[in-house]
Amino acid sequence: MLEKLARMLSRPPDKPDPMSRRLAMAVLMVEAARADFHDSAEERAAMCKALTEAFGLDRAEAQALVERAFAHAHEAVSLHEFLQVLNAELDPAGKRELLERLWRVAYADGRLDPQEEARIRQLADLLFIPHADFVRLRLEVEAQALGHGS
């Protein structure tokens, strides 16, 4: 038993699975979108666009990932495993990019429901994103989504 433990500790750590990060990000986008209990085509399209931009996926791959994320979000008891992956693999800039994408998904249908804002606030806290970034990114995305910014 001690030999087995020694072998496990002497092995180099496994490389993170990029699919787990992709899925984790997609699940958080699903959580933002379904916080208002309404699943819109605009929000799904925003998720696909965000995943395409973030990971260089083609349209079919992004749609498949979104469908997989909806299934995982529906079955998940907790978001802990997804948040753990993202907290381990994303630096602060990566977390801010994710937060911006969450805001884009929430605003995709032209409005922000209080439940969506509350869910994104909760996710930002669990990702250890400073509140100032939370507010700044919301205002930037809101201005763009509502046609008030560049």
DSSP file with accessible surface (Angstrom, degrees, kcal/mol):
  #  RESIDUE AA STRUCTURE BP1 BP2  ACC     N-H-->O    O-->H-N    N-H-->O    O-->H-N    TCO  KAPPA ALPHA  PHI   PSI    X-CA   Y-CA   Z-CA
    1    1 A M     >        0   0  198      0, 0.0     4,-2.1     0, 0.0     5,-0.2   0.000 360.0 360.0 360.0 -41.3    0.0    0.0    0.0
    2    2 A L  H  >  +     0   0  143      1,-0.2     4,-2.5     2,-0.2     5,-0.2   0.864 360.0  53.9 -65.5 -34.5    2.8    2.4    0.8
    3    3 A E  H  > S+     0   0  152      2,-0.2     4,-2.5     1,-0.2    -1,-0.2   0.914 107.7  49.9 -64.5 -41.4    4.4    1.6   -2.5
    4    4 A K  H  > S+     0   0  131      2,-0.2     4,-2.3     1,-0.2    -2,-0.2   0.926 111.6  48.2 -63.3 -43.4    1.2    2.4   -4.4
    5    5 A L  H  X S+     0   0   88     -4,-2.1     4,-2.4     1,-0.2    -2,-0.2   0.924 110.5  51.6 -63.6 -42.2    1.0    5.7   -2.5
    6    6 A A  H  X S+     0   0   59     -4,-2.5     4,-1.8     1,-0.2    -2,-0.2   0.906 109.8  49.6 -62.5 -40.8    4.6    6.5   -3.3
    7    7 A R  H  X S+     0   0  150     -4,-2.5     4,-1.2     2,-0.2    -1,-0.2   0.912 110.4  50.5 -64.6 -40.6    4.0    5.8   -7.0
    8    8 A M  H  < S+     0   0   98     -4,-2.3     3,-0.3     1,-0.2    -2,-0.2   0.914 113.2  45.4 -63.3 -41.1    1.0    8.1   -7.0
    9    9 A L  H  < S+     0   0  135     -4,-2.4    -1,-0.2     1,-0.2    -2,-0.2   0.787 111.1  52.8 -74.7 -25.5    2.9   10.9   -5.4
   10   10 A S  H  < S+     0   0   93     -4,-1.8    -1,-0.2    -5,-0.2    -2,-0.2   0.675  89.3  94.8 -85.5 -15.9    5.9   10.5   -7.6
   11   11 A R  S  < S-     0   0  150     -4,-1.2     3,-0.1    -3,-0.3    -3,-0.0  -0.470  86.9-106.7 -72.1 145.7    3.9   10.7  -10.9
   12   12 A P        -     0   0  104      0, 0.0    -1,-0.1     0, 0.0     3,-0.1  -0.420  47.8 -92.5 -67.3 148.1    3.6   14.1  -12.5
   13   13 A P        -     0   0  124      0, 0.0     2,-0.0     0, 0.0    -4,-0.0  -0.306  46.6-101.1 -62.3 145.8    0.2   15.6  -12.1
   14   14 A D        -     0   0  142      1,-0.1     3,-0.1    -3,-0.1    -3,-0.0  -0.360  39.0-106.6 -64.4 145.4   -2.3   14.9  -14.8
   15   15 A K        -     0   0  194      1,-0.1    -1,-0.1    -3,-0.1     2,-0.0  -0.488  44.1 -97.9 -69.1 143.3   -2.8   17.7  -17.3
   16   16 A P        -     0   0   83      0, 0.0    -1,-0.1     0, 0.0     3,-0.1  -0.344  36.7-114.9 -62.3 142.3   -6.1   19.4  -16.9
   17   17 A D    >>  -     0   0   92      1,-0.2     4,-1.4    -3,-0.1     3,-0.7  -0.701  17.7-152.0 -78.6 116.4   -8.7   18.2  -19.3
   18   18 A P  H 3> S+     0   0   68      0, 0.0     4,-2.4     0, 0.0    -1,-0.2   0.833  95.1  60.5 -62.2 -27.4   -9.7   21.1  -21.6
   19   19 A M  H 3> S+     0   0   60      1,-0.2     4,-3.2     2,-0.2     5,-0.3   0.890  99.4  55.4 -66.6 -34.4  -13.1   19.6  -22.0
   20   20 A S  H <> S+     0   0   36     -3,-0.7     4,-2.5     2,-0.2    -1,-0.2   0.910 109.8  46.2 -65.9 -36.7  -13.8   19.9  -18.3
   21   21 A R  H  X S+     0   0   81     -4,-1.4     4,-2.6     2,-0.2     5,-0.2   0.924 113.8  49.0 -68.8 -42.6  -13.0   23.6  -18.4
   22   22 A R  H  X S+     0   0   67     -4,-2.4     4,-2.4     1,-0.2    -2,-0.2   0.940 114.3  45.0 -59.8 -48.0  -15.2   24.0  -21.5
   23   23 A L  H  X S+     0   0   11     -4,-3.2     4,-2.9     2,-0.2    -2,-0.2   0.913 111.6  52.8 -64.4 -41.5  -18.0   22.1  -19.9
   24   24 A A  H  X S+     0   0    0     -4,-2.5     4,-2.0    -5,-0.3    -2,-0.2   0.927 111.3  46.1 -60.7 -44.7  -17.6   24.0  -16.6
   25   25 A M  H  X S+     0   0    8     -4,-2.6     4,-2.0     1,-0.2    -1,-0.2   0.923 113.0  50.0 -64.0 -42.9  -17.8   27.4  -18.4
   26   26 A A  H  X S+     0   0    0     -4,-2.4     4,-2.4    -5,-0.2    -2,-0.2   0.904 108.0  53.4 -63.7 -39.5  -20.8   26.2  -20.4
   27   27 A V  H  X S+     0   0    0     -4,-2.9     4,-2.6     1,-0.2    -1,-0.2   0.917 107.9  50.3 -63.4 -40.3  -22.6   25.0  -17.3
   28   28 A L  H  X S+     0   0    0     -4,-2.0     4,-2.2     2,-0.2    -1,-0.2   0.895 109.3  51.6 -65.8 -36.4  -22.2   28.4  -15.7
   29   29 A M  H  X S+     0   0    0     -4,-2.0     4,-2.5     2,-0.2    -1,-0.2   0.917 109.4  50.2 -63.6 -40.8  -23.5   30.1  -18.8
   30   30 A V  H  X S+     0   0    0     -4,-2.4     4,-2.9     1,-0.2    -2,-0.2   0.920 108.4  53.1 -61.7 -43.0  -26.5   27.8  -18.6
   31   31 A E  H  X S+     0   0   15     -4,-2.6     4,-0.6     1,-0.2    -1,-0.2   0.898 110.4  47.0 -60.2 -41.5  -27.0   28.7  -14.9
   32   32 A A  H >< S+     0   0    0     -4,-2.2     3,-0.6     1,-0.2     4,-0.3   0.919 114.6  47.2 -65.1 -42.7  -27.0   32.4  -15.8
   33   33 A A  H >< S+     0   0    0     -4,-2.5     3,-0.6     1,-0.2     5,-0.5   0.883 115.2  42.9 -68.6 -39.6  -29.5   31.8  -18.7
   34   34 A R  H >< S+     0   0   81     -4,-2.9     3,-1.9     1,-0.2    -1,-0.2   0.435  84.0  96.8 -92.6   6.2  -31.9   29.7  -16.8
   35   35 A A  T << S+     0   0   17     -3,-0.6    -1,-0.2    -4,-0.6    -2,-0.1   0.822  85.7  50.7 -62.3 -29.4  -31.9   31.8  -13.6
   36   36 A D  T <  S-     0   0   17     -3,-0.6    -1,-0.3    -4,-0.3    -2,-0.1   0.288 115.6-116.8 -91.2   9.3  -35.1   33.6  -14.8
   37   37 A F  S <  S+     0   0  182     -3,-1.9     2,-0.4     1,-0.2    -3,-0.1   0.752  83.9 108.2  62.4  26.6  -36.8   30.2  -15.5
   38   38 A H        -     0   0   93     -5,-0.5     2,-0.7     2,-0.0    -2,-0.3  -0.988  55.6-157.1-136.6 125.8  -36.9   31.0  -19.2
   39   39 A D        -     0   0   74     -2,-0.4     2,-0.3    -5,-0.1    -5,-0.1  -0.888  20.9-171.9-104.3 107.4  -34.8   29.4  -21.9
   40   40 A S     >  -     0   0    7     -2,-0.7     4,-2.0    -7,-0.1     5,-0.2  -0.736  33.4-130.5-104.8 152.8  -34.6   31.7  -24.9
   41   41 A A  H  > S+     0   0   77     -2,-0.3     4,-2.5     1,-0.2     5,-0.2   0.854 110.0  57.7 -63.4 -34.7  -33.1   31.1  -28.4
   42   42 A E  H  > S+     0   0  106      2,-0.2     4,-2.2     1,-0.2    -1,-0.2   0.896 106.3  48.0 -64.3 -40.5  -31.1   34.3  -28.0
   43   43 A E  H  > S+     0   0    0      2,-0.2     4,-2.3     1,-0.2    -2,-0.2   0.913 111.4  49.6 -68.4 -40.0  -29.5   33.2  -24.8
   44   44 A R  H  X S+     0   0   58     -4,-2.0     4,-2.4     1,-0.2    -2,-0.2   0.912 111.2  49.9 -63.4 -40.6  -28.5   29.8  -26.4
   45   45 A A  H  X S+     0   0   60     -4,-2.5     4,-2.6     1,-0.2    -1,-0.2   0.902 109.5  51.5 -64.2 -39.2  -27.1   31.6  -29.4
   46   46 A A  H  X S+     0   0   22     -4,-2.2     4,-2.6     2,-0.2    -2,-0.2   0.888 109.3  50.8 -65.1 -37.4  -25.1   33.9  -27.1
   47   47 A M  H  X S+     0   0    1     -4,-2.3     4,-2.6     2,-0.2     5,-0.2   0.940 110.8  48.1 -64.4 -45.6  -23.7   30.8  -25.3
   48   48 A C  H  X S+     0   0   17     -4,-2.4     4,-2.5     1,-0.2    -2,-0.2   0.923 112.9  48.4 -61.1 -43.6  -22.7   29.2  -28.6
   49   49 A K  H  X S+     0   0  132     -4,-2.6     4,-2.6     1,-0.2     5,-0.2   0.928 111.9  48.9 -62.9 -44.6  -21.0   32.5  -29.7
   50   50 A A  H  X S+     0   0    7     -4,-2.6     4,-2.6     1,-0.2    -2,-0.2   0.910 113.4  46.3 -62.7 -42.1  -19.2   32.8  -26.4
   51   51 A L  H  X S+     0   0    0     -4,-2.6     4,-2.3     2,-0.2     6,-0.6   0.873 111.3  52.2 -70.5 -34.8  -17.9   29.2  -26.5
   52   52 A T  H  X S+     0   0   49     -4,-2.5     4,-1.8    -5,-0.2     5,-0.3   0.938 114.2  43.0 -63.7 -45.9  -16.9   29.6  -30.2
   53   53 A E  H  < S+     0   0  114     -4,-2.6    -2,-0.2     1,-0.2    -1,-0.2   0.899 116.9  46.8 -66.5 -41.3  -14.9   32.7  -29.3
   54   54 A A  H  < S+     0   0   33     -4,-2.6    -2,-0.2    -5,-0.2    -1,-0.2   0.867 129.9  18.0 -71.5 -35.5  -13.4   31.3  -26.1
   55   55 A F  H  < S-     0   0   40     -4,-2.3    -2,-0.2    -5,-0.2    -1,-0.2   0.370  97.5-114.8-123.6   2.9  -12.3   27.9  -27.5
   56   56 A G     <  +     0   0   67     -4,-1.8    -4,-0.2    -5,-0.2    -3,-0.2   0.817  58.8 160.7  67.0  29.9  -12.3   28.2  -31.3
   57   57 A L        -     0   0   13     -6,-0.6    -1,-0.2    -5,-0.3     2,-0.1  -0.461  39.2-120.4 -78.5 155.6  -15.1   25.7  -31.7
   58   58 A D     >  -     0   0   86     -2,-0.1     4,-2.5     1,-0.1     5,-0.2  -0.411  37.4 -95.4 -85.7 174.2  -17.2   25.4  -34.8
   59   59 A R  H  > S+     0   0  186      1,-0.2     4,-2.6     2,-0.2     5,-0.2   0.904 123.7  49.0 -59.5 -44.8  -20.9   26.0  -34.6
   60   60 A A  H  > S+     0   0   65      1,-0.2     4,-2.4     2,-0.2    -1,-0.2   0.906 112.0  49.0 -64.2 -40.6  -21.8   22.3  -34.3
   61   61 A E  H  > S+     0   0   98      2,-0.2     4,-2.3     1,-0.2    -1,-0.2   0.914 112.1  48.8 -64.5 -42.7  -19.3   21.7  -31.5
   62   62 A A  H  X S+     0   0    0     -4,-2.5     4,-2.5     2,-0.2    -2,-0.2   0.918 111.6  48.9 -64.6 -42.3  -20.5   24.8  -29.6
   63   63 A Q  H  X S+     0   0   85     -4,-2.6     4,-2.5     1,-0.2    -2,-0.2   0.910 111.2  50.0 -64.0 -41.4  -24.2   23.7  -29.9
   64   64 A A  H  X S+     0   0   61     -4,-2.4     4,-2.5     2,-0.2    -1,-0.2   0.900 110.6  50.2 -63.4 -39.9  -23.3   20.2  -28.8
   65   65 A L  H  X S+     0   0    9     -4,-2.3     4,-2.7     2,-0.2    -2,-0.2   0.907 109.6  50.7 -65.6 -40.4  -21.4   21.6  -25.8
   66   66 A V  H  X S+     0   0    2     -4,-2.5     4,-2.5     2,-0.2    -2,-0.2   0.937 111.1  48.3 -62.8 -43.7  -24.4   23.8  -24.9
   67   67 A E  H  X S+     0   0  108     -4,-2.5     4,-2.1     1,-0.2    -2,-0.2   0.918 112.5  48.7 -62.3 -42.4  -26.7   20.8  -25.0
   68   68 A R  H  X S+     0   0  104     -4,-2.5     4,-2.6     1,-0.2    -1,-0.2   0.899 110.3  51.8 -63.2 -40.4  -24.3   18.8  -22.9
   69   69 A A  H  X S+     0   0    0     -4,-2.7     4,-3.0     2,-0.2     5,-0.2   0.897 107.4  51.9 -65.2 -40.6  -24.1   21.7  -20.4
   70   70 A F  H  X S+     0   0   29     -4,-2.5     4,-2.2     2,-0.2    -1,-0.2   0.926 111.1  48.4 -60.5 -42.6  -27.9   21.9  -20.1
   71   71 A A  H  X S+     0   0   45     -4,-2.1     4,-1.9     2,-0.2    -2,-0.2   0.935 114.3  45.0 -63.3 -45.2  -28.0   18.2  -19.4
   72   72 A H  H  X S+     0   0   58     -4,-2.6     4,-2.2     1,-0.2    -2,-0.2   0.903 112.7  50.8 -66.1 -41.4  -25.2   18.5  -16.7
   73   73 A A  H  < S+     0   0    2     -4,-3.0    -1,-0.2     1,-0.2    -2,-0.2   0.891 110.7  49.8 -64.2 -37.1  -26.8   21.6  -15.2
   74   74 A H  H  < S+     0   0  150     -4,-2.2    -1,-0.2    -5,-0.2    -2,-0.2   0.876 118.0  38.8 -68.0 -36.5  -30.2   19.8  -14.9
   75   75 A E  H  < S+     0   0  141     -4,-1.9    -2,-0.2    -5,-0.2    -1,-0.2   0.709  92.4 105.4 -86.7 -22.9  -28.6   16.7  -13.3
   76   76 A A     <  -     0   0   32     -4,-2.2     3,-0.1    -5,-0.2    -4,-0.0  -0.349  49.8-165.0 -68.5 136.7  -26.1   18.5  -11.0
   77   77 A V  S    S+     0   0  153      1,-0.2     2,-0.3    -2,-0.1    -1,-0.2   0.783  79.9   9.7 -83.1 -30.1  -26.8   18.7   -7.3
   78   78 A S        -     0   0   66      1,-0.0     3,-0.2     0, 0.0    -1,-0.2  -0.956  59.8-135.4-147.2 157.3  -24.2   21.4   -6.9
   79   79 A L  S  > S+     0   0   20     -2,-0.3     4,-2.7     1,-0.2     3,-0.4   0.360  77.3 106.9 -93.4   3.9  -22.0   23.6   -9.0
   80   80 A H  H  > S+     0   0  119      1,-0.2     4,-2.9     2,-0.2     5,-0.2   0.885  75.3  49.8 -52.4 -49.5  -19.0   22.8   -6.8
   81   81 A E  H  > S+     0   0  116     -3,-0.2     4,-1.7     1,-0.2    -1,-0.2   0.891 113.9  45.9 -62.3 -36.4  -17.2   20.5   -9.3
   82   82 A F  H  > S+     0   0    8     -3,-0.4     4,-2.1     2,-0.2    -1,-0.2   0.918 114.3  47.0 -72.1 -42.5  -17.5   23.1  -12.1
   83   83 A L  H  X S+     0   0   13     -4,-2.7     4,-3.0     1,-0.2     5,-0.3   0.885 109.0  55.7 -66.0 -36.4  -16.4   26.0   -9.9
   84   84 A Q  H  X S+     0   0  118     -4,-2.9     4,-1.9    -5,-0.3    -1,-0.2   0.920 108.1  48.3 -62.1 -44.1  -13.5   24.0   -8.6
   85   85 A V  H  X S+     0   0   35     -4,-1.7     4,-2.1    -5,-0.2     5,-0.2   0.945 114.9  44.8 -60.7 -47.9  -12.2   23.4  -12.1
   86   86 A L  H  X S+     0   0    0     -4,-2.1     4,-2.4     1,-0.2    -2,-0.2   0.897 111.8  51.1 -68.8 -40.0  -12.6   27.1  -13.1
   87   87 A N  H  < S+     0   0   42     -4,-3.0    -1,-0.2     1,-0.2    -2,-0.2   0.867 114.8  45.0 -64.8 -32.3  -11.0   28.4   -9.9
   88   88 A A  H  < S+     0   0   85     -4,-1.9    -2,-0.2    -5,-0.3    -1,-0.2   0.849 122.9  33.4 -77.8 -33.6   -8.0   26.0  -10.4
   89   89 A E  H  < S+     0   0   54     -4,-2.1     2,-0.4    -5,-0.2    -2,-0.2   0.678 103.0  74.7-102.6 -19.8   -7.5   26.7  -14.1
   90   90 A L     <  -     0   0   22     -4,-2.4    -1,-0.0    -5,-0.2     0, 0.0  -0.819  62.6-148.5-101.9 137.3   -8.4   30.3  -14.7
   91   91 A D     >  -     0   0  100     -2,-0.4     4,-2.3     1,-0.1     5,-0.2  -0.339  44.7 -87.7 -84.3 175.8   -6.3   33.3  -13.7
   92   92 A P  H  > S+     0   0   87      0, 0.0     4,-2.2     0, 0.0     5,-0.2   0.888 130.2  51.2 -56.0 -37.8   -8.0   36.6  -12.7
   93   93 A A  H  > S+     0   0   37      1,-0.2     4,-2.3     2,-0.2     5,-0.2   0.911 109.8  50.0 -66.0 -40.4   -8.2   37.8  -16.3
   94   94 A G  H  > S+     0   0   11      1,-0.2     4,-2.1     2,-0.2    -1,-0.2   0.882 109.7  51.1 -64.3 -37.2   -9.7   34.5  -17.4
   95   95 A K  H  X S+     0   0   27     -4,-2.3     4,-2.6     2,-0.2    -1,-0.2   0.892 108.7  51.0 -67.6 -38.6  -12.3   34.8  -14.7
   96   96 A R  H  X S+     0   0   82     -4,-2.2     4,-2.6    -5,-0.2    -2,-0.2   0.906 109.1  51.5 -65.0 -39.5  -13.2   38.4  -15.8
   97   97 A E  H  X S+     0   0  103     -4,-2.3     4,-2.1     2,-0.2    -2,-0.2   0.913 110.5  48.9 -62.4 -41.4  -13.6   37.1  -19.4
   98   98 A L  H  X S+     0   0    0     -4,-2.1     4,-2.4     2,-0.2    -2,-0.2   0.933 110.1  51.0 -63.0 -44.8  -15.9   34.4  -18.1
   99   99 A L  H  X S+     0   0    1     -4,-2.6     4,-2.4     1,-0.2    -2,-0.2   0.917 108.3  52.1 -60.1 -42.5  -17.9   37.0  -16.1
  100  100 A E  H  X S+     0   0   54     -4,-2.6     4,-2.3     1,-0.2    -1,-0.2   0.921 109.4  50.1 -59.9 -41.3  -18.2   39.2  -19.2
  101  101 A R  H  X S+     0   0   36     -4,-2.1     4,-2.2     2,-0.2    -1,-0.2   0.887 107.5  53.9 -65.2 -37.2  -19.6   36.2  -21.2
  102  102 A L  H  X S+     0   0    0     -4,-2.4     4,-2.4     1,-0.2    -1,-0.2   0.927 109.1  48.5 -62.6 -42.5  -22.1   35.5  -18.4
  103  103 A W  H  X S+     0   0    0     -4,-2.4     4,-2.3     1,-0.2    -2,-0.2   0.911 109.2  53.2 -63.2 -41.0  -23.4   39.0  -18.6
  104  104 A R  H  X S+     0   0   84     -4,-2.3     4,-0.6     1,-0.2    -2,-0.2   0.900 109.4  48.7 -62.1 -39.4  -23.6   38.7  -22.4
  105  105 A V  H >< S+     0   0    0     -4,-2.2     3,-1.0     1,-0.2     4,-0.4   0.938 111.5  49.5 -64.1 -45.6  -25.7   35.6  -22.1
  106  106 A A  H 3< S+     0   0    0     -4,-2.4     3,-0.5     1,-0.3     5,-0.4   0.873 115.6  42.7 -63.3 -36.5  -28.0   37.3  -19.5
  107  107 A Y  H >< S+     0   0   10     -4,-2.3     3,-2.3     1,-0.2    -1,-0.3   0.481  86.2  97.9 -87.6  -2.0  -28.5   40.3  -21.8
  108  108 A A  T << S+     0   0   33     -3,-1.0    -1,-0.2    -4,-0.6    -2,-0.1   0.819  81.8  51.7 -60.0 -30.8  -28.9   38.3  -25.0
  109  109 A D  T 3  S-     0   0   26     -3,-0.5    -1,-0.3    -4,-0.4    -2,-0.1   0.321 123.2-103.0 -90.5  10.2  -32.7   38.5  -24.8
  110  110 A G  S <  S+     0   0   48     -3,-2.3     2,-0.3     1,-0.2    -2,-0.1   0.489  93.5  65.9  88.0   2.8  -32.6   42.3  -24.4
  111  111 A R        -     0   0  109     -5,-0.4     2,-0.5     2,-0.0    -2,-0.4  -0.986  68.1-134.0-150.7 159.8  -33.3   42.5  -20.7
  112  112 A L        -     0   0   33     -2,-0.3    -5,-0.1    -5,-0.1    -6,-0.0  -0.973  22.1-151.9-118.4 115.5  -31.7   41.5  -17.4
  113  113 A D    >>  -     0   0   33     -2,-0.5     4,-2.2    -7,-0.2     3,-0.5  -0.595  24.6-118.8 -82.7 149.9  -34.0   39.8  -14.9
  114  114 A P  H 3> S+     0   0   96      0, 0.0     4,-2.5     0, 0.0     5,-0.2   0.860 115.3  55.8 -56.6 -34.1  -33.3   40.2  -11.2
  115  115 A Q  H 3> S+     0   0   89      2,-0.2     4,-2.3     1,-0.2     5,-0.2   0.873 106.5  50.2 -67.1 -36.2  -32.8   36.4  -10.9
  116  116 A E  H <> S+     0   0    0     -3,-0.5     4,-2.6     2,-0.2     5,-0.2   0.933 111.3  48.1 -66.3 -44.7  -30.2   36.5  -13.6
  117  117 A E  H  X S+     0   0   45     -4,-2.2     4,-2.6     1,-0.2    -2,-0.2   0.929 112.4  49.1 -61.2 -43.3  -28.3   39.3  -11.8
  118  118 A A  H  X S+     0   0   59     -4,-2.5     4,-2.3     1,-0.2    -1,-0.2   0.906 111.9  48.5 -64.0 -40.9  -28.5   37.5   -8.5
  119  119 A R  H  X S+     0   0   58     -4,-2.3     4,-2.6     2,-0.2    -1,-0.2   0.917 112.4  47.7 -66.6 -42.7  -27.2   34.3  -10.0
  120  120 A I  H  X S+     0   0    0     -4,-2.6     4,-2.9     2,-0.2    -2,-0.2   0.909 110.4  52.8 -66.2 -37.0  -24.3   36.0  -11.8
  121  121 A R  H  X S+     0   0   90     -4,-2.6     4,-2.3    -5,-0.2    -2,-0.2   0.938 110.3  48.4 -61.2 -44.1  -23.5   37.8   -8.5
  122  122 A Q  H  X S+     0   0   86     -4,-2.3     4,-2.3     1,-0.2    -2,-0.2   0.932 112.5  47.6 -62.2 -44.6  -23.4   34.5   -6.7
  123  123 A L  H  X S+     0   0    0     -4,-2.6     4,-1.4     1,-0.2    -2,-0.2   0.909 110.1  52.5 -64.7 -40.7  -21.2   32.9   -9.4
  124  124 A A  H  <>S+     0   0    1     -4,-2.9     5,-2.7     1,-0.2     3,-0.2   0.915 109.8  49.2 -61.3 -41.9  -18.8   35.9   -9.4
  125  125 A D  H ><5S+     0   0   91     -4,-2.3     3,-1.4     1,-0.2    -1,-0.2   0.916 110.4  50.0 -62.5 -42.3  -18.5   35.6   -5.6
  126  126 A L  H 3<5S+     0   0   77     -4,-2.3    -1,-0.2     1,-0.3    -2,-0.2   0.719 110.3  50.8 -71.1 -19.8  -17.8   31.8   -5.9
  127  127 A L  T 3<5S-     0   0    0     -4,-1.4    -1,-0.3    -3,-0.2    -2,-0.2   0.329 114.4-120.1 -94.2   3.4  -15.1   32.6   -8.5
  128  128 A F  T < 5 +     0   0  155     -3,-1.4    -3,-0.2     1,-0.2    -2,-0.1   0.869  54.6 161.4  59.9  40.7  -13.5   35.2   -6.2
  129  129 A I      < -     0   0    9     -5,-2.7    -1,-0.2    -6,-0.1    -2,-0.1  -0.809  45.0-109.9 -91.3 127.5  -14.1   38.0   -8.7
  130  130 A P    >>  -     0   0   76      0, 0.0     4,-1.9     0, 0.0     3,-0.6  -0.222  20.3-122.9 -58.1 145.0  -13.9   41.4   -7.0
  131  131 A H  H 3> S+     0   0   96      1,-0.3     4,-2.6     2,-0.2     5,-0.2   0.846 110.8  61.3 -59.3 -34.6  -17.1   43.3   -6.8
  132  132 A A  H 3> S+     0   0   72      1,-0.2     4,-2.6     2,-0.2    -1,-0.3   0.904 106.0  46.5 -60.3 -39.8  -15.7   46.3   -8.7
  133  133 A D  H <> S+     0   0   28     -3,-0.6     4,-2.6     2,-0.2     5,-0.3   0.889 109.2  55.7 -67.5 -39.4  -15.1   44.0  -11.7
  134  134 A F  H  X S+     0   0    4     -4,-1.9     4,-1.8     2,-0.2    -2,-0.2   0.949 113.9  39.3 -55.6 -50.1  -18.6   42.6  -11.3
  135  135 A V  H  X S+     0   0   58     -4,-2.6     4,-2.6     2,-0.2     5,-0.2   0.936 115.5  50.9 -69.1 -47.0  -20.1   46.1  -11.5
  136  136 A R  H  X S+     0   0  100     -4,-2.6     4,-2.4    -5,-0.2    -2,-0.2   0.934 112.6  45.5 -59.5 -46.7  -17.8   47.4  -14.2
  137  137 A L  H  X S+     0   0    4     -4,-2.6     4,-2.6     1,-0.2     5,-0.3   0.890 111.0  53.3 -67.4 -36.8  -18.3   44.4  -16.5
  138  138 A R  H  X S+     0   0   58     -4,-1.8     4,-2.8    -5,-0.3    -1,-0.2   0.949 110.9  46.6 -61.3 -46.5  -22.1   44.6  -16.0
  139  139 A L  H  X S+     0   0   94     -4,-2.6     4,-2.4     2,-0.2    -2,-0.2   0.898 112.7  49.9 -65.1 -39.0  -22.2   48.2  -17.0
  140  140 A E  H  X S+     0   0   79     -4,-2.4     4,-1.9    -5,-0.2    -1,-0.2   0.946 115.1  42.4 -63.6 -47.9  -20.0   47.7  -20.0
  141  141 A V  H  X S+     0   0    1     -4,-2.6     4,-3.2     1,-0.2     5,-0.2   0.912 113.4  53.1 -67.3 -39.7  -22.1   44.8  -21.3
  142  142 A E  H  X S+     0   0   54     -4,-2.8     4,-2.4    -5,-0.3     6,-0.3   0.928 108.3  50.2 -60.4 -45.0  -25.3   46.6  -20.5
  143  143 A A  H  <>S+     0   0   28     -4,-2.4     5,-3.3    -5,-0.2     6,-1.3   0.912 115.5  42.8 -61.2 -42.7  -24.2   49.6  -22.5
  144  144 A Q  H ><5S+     0   0   83     -4,-1.9     3,-1.0     4,-0.2    -2,-0.2   0.917 114.8  49.5 -69.2 -42.6  -23.3   47.5  -25.5
  145  145 A A  H 3<5S+     0   0   49     -4,-3.2    -2,-0.2     1,-0.3    -1,-0.2   0.853 116.2  41.5 -67.3 -33.8  -26.4   45.3  -25.3
  146  146 A L  T 3<5S-     0   0   74     -4,-2.4    -1,-0.3    -5,-0.2    -2,-0.2   0.312 117.3-109.7 -98.8   8.1  -28.8   48.2  -25.0
  147  147 A G  T < 5S+     0   0   64     -3,-1.0    -3,-0.2    -4,-0.2    -4,-0.1   0.719  86.0 115.9  75.8  24.9  -27.0   50.3  -27.7
  148  148 A H      < +     0   0  149     -5,-3.3     2,-0.2    -6,-0.3    -4,-0.2   0.394  69.5  45.0-103.0  -0.3  -25.5   52.9  -25.3
  149  149 A G              0   0   44     -6,-1.3    -9,-0.0    -7,-0.1    -8,-0.0  -0.746 360.0 360.0-133.6-177.8  -21.9   52.2  -25.9
  150  150 A S              0   0  146     -2,-0.2    -2,-0.1     0, 0.0    -3,-0.1  -0.478 360.0 360.0 -88.8 360.0  -19.3   51.5  -28.5
